[in-house]
């Protein structure tokens, strides 16, 4: 575990390497929350500056990636609140699964998923993205969102149900 006094000696180069290690995942979160590359870039620039300034106080109670994820998430939520507008969150097209090998597979276009995700609130969307898309554990998601693990589990369950209903509504299946 790194003490606060040790983090004060982190060089700018070491900080950049720490950011590079997690940048792809942080960009994915920011883009999916904000839905726009320019807004994503602005939010990441602001978040990385906040992280660099906060580095002397980082006590390594959480993993570095989780700490950075939380800063990026909070910065994106602040940006969403500032803009106070709904965004359609684009996601890349998803390859159709082989229905012969998995007959229970449900297929949908990326546009449908984007619309369904956009209809979730910020916390629900972040949970689905972190846990289901990025592979975060419930504990890691709880740290990022500053929620109890039980709350993460219940909100994620509710978000998955809402996402499923949103997709059914979009496809006219209800």
Residue pairs with C-beta under 8 A, 6 or more apart in sequence:
1 59
1 60
2 58
2 59
2 60
3 59
4 56
4 57
4 58
4 59
7 55
7 56
7 57
7 58
7 59
7 60
8 55
8 56
10 18
10 55
12 52
15 51
15 52
15 55
18 64
18 68
19 26
19 48
19 51
19 68
21 64
21 65
22 64
22 65
22 68
22 69
25 65
25 69
25 134
26 44
26 47
26 68
26 69
26 72
27 40
27 44
28 129
28 133
28 134
29 69
29 72
29 73
29 76
29 126
29 129
29 130
29 134
30 40
30 43
30 44
30 47
30 72
30 75
30 76
31 37
31 40
32 89
32 91
32 117
32 125
32 129
32 133
33 73
33 76
33 77
33 80
33 89
33 122
33 125
33 126
33 129
34 40
34 43
34 76
34 79
34 80
34 87
34 89
35 87
35 88
35 89
35 90
35 118
36 87
39 79
39 83
42 79
43 72
43 75
43 76
43 79
44 72
44 75
46 75
47 68
47 71
47 72
47 74
47 75
47 76
50 71
50 75
51 67
51 68
51 71
54 71
58 64
58 67
62 70
62 143
63 140
66 140
66 143
66 144
69 130
69 136
69 140
69 144
70 143
70 144
70 145
70 146
73 126
73 144
73 145
77 122
80 87
80 122
86 118
87 118
88 114
88 115
88 118
89 114
89 117
89 118
89 125
90 110
90 111
90 114
91 110
91 113
91 114
91 117
92 110
93 109
93 110
94 107
94 108
94 109
94 110
94 113
96 107
97 105
97 107
98 105
99 105
99 107
106 167
108 167
108 171
112 167
112 170
112 171
113 167
115 166
115 170
116 163
116 166
116 167
116 170
117 125
117 128
117 129
117 163
118 125
119 162
119 166
120 128
120 159
120 162
120 163
120 166
123 145
123 147
123 155
124 155
124 156
124 158
124 159
124 162
125 159
126 141
126 144
126 145
127 141
127 145
127 152
127 155
127 156
127 159
128 156
128 159
128 160
128 163
130 136
130 140
130 141
130 144
131 137
131 138
131 141
131 152
131 156
132 160
136 144
138 149
138 152
138 153
138 156
139 149
141 147
141 152
141 156
142 148
142 149
142 151
142 152
145 152
147 155
165 174
168 174
